[in-house]
Amino acid sequence: TYFGFSLGASYGSWENSLQSAGQKAAANYYTFGLAYDLGPIGASITSLNSQFQKNDYTAISLGLDYKLAKDLMPYFELTKFTFKPNQSPTSGVTTPGALSHNQGYVFLTGILISF
């Protein structure tokens, strides 16, 4: 933390621990986040990238919060996610459970109450 800015990052690797015998596809993830607080208002941006069995997942979140009182803080968050599988359905034929490219948005709101 420095002059209202906070920075965070992480990296993790499971190597081959989540794989079936004989598979060599490493699983890993990394995150990055930056936040800024100015008085009672806080804003942040965070990202998550993950690879598992050659499947790629990415999420980017924008957050905003406002401290109404010492123990009361409403917040909002908008997240965009993308999932790219290592395989796709064959030639336009879709079957139940078939993996396909998936993306979308999630909007989250809430109130944090501390006691």
N, C-alpha and C positions, 0 to 999 in steps of 0.2 A: 504494500500500500504506500502511495506517495501522493501528497496533495489532493486527496479525494479520489485518486485512481487506484483501482485494485486489479491485479493481473494474476491469472492462474493458468496452469497447464498441467497435463498429465500424459503419460504413455504407459501402456500395458501390453504384455505379450504372453500368451499361453503356450507359445511354441506349438507342440503337437499334442498337448495334454487333452484336448477335447476331440481328438480324431479317432476313427476306427483304426484297428491294427492295419498297418501298411500304408495309411494315408500320410502324406507329407505336406499338406497345406497348412501353413502357420496361421494362427489367429491373433490379431492385435487390434489395438484402438489407440487413438490419441484425442485429447481435448484441448481447447483453448478458450479462455474467457477474459473479458475486459469489462470492468464496471466503473462507474463514476457516481459519486454522491455529492450533491450540492444542497446543503441544509437538509430538509426533510424529503427531498426528491432523489431517487436513485434510478439509474438506467444501466443496462448491461447488454452485452452481446456475447454469446457462447456458441461454440461449435463442437460437434462430435463426429469423428470419422472412425469407421470400424470395418475390418475385413475378417471374414470367417469362411473357410472353404470356398474362397474366391467369390463370395457374395460381398457386395459393397453397400454400406449404409452410411448416409450423411444426414446430419441435422444441424440447422442453424437457428438459434433462438434470439429474439429481441425481447427484453423485459423492461418493465417500468413499475416503480412502486412509489408510494407516498406515505410517509410516517405521519398519521393523523394525531397520534398520542404516543406516549412512551411505550405502551404495550399493544398498539393497534396499527396495523399497516395493510391497506389494500394493495393488490398487485395485479398486473396484467402481463401476459406473455404470449407471443406469437412465434410459432415454430414451423419452419419449412423442412420437410424430410424427403429423402429420395432413397429408394432401395433398388439396386441393380443386381439381379441374381446371376449366377454363373451359367445358368441354362435358361432357355426360353421355350415356350410352347411351340410345337412343331407346326409349321406352315398354316397358321391361322386356326388350327383346330384346338379348341380349349377343352380341357378336361378338369373335373373337380380336383382342386389341390395343385394345379399346375402353377409354377412360379412365373411371374411376369414383372416387368419394370413397374414400379409403384412409386408414386409421389403424391404429396398433398400438404395440407396446412392443418395445424392444430392451434386453436385459441383457448387459452386458459386464464381464468380469473379467480381470485380468491381473497380472503382476508386472513392475515396472520395475527393471531392473538397470543401474546406471551403472558404467562402468569407463574 
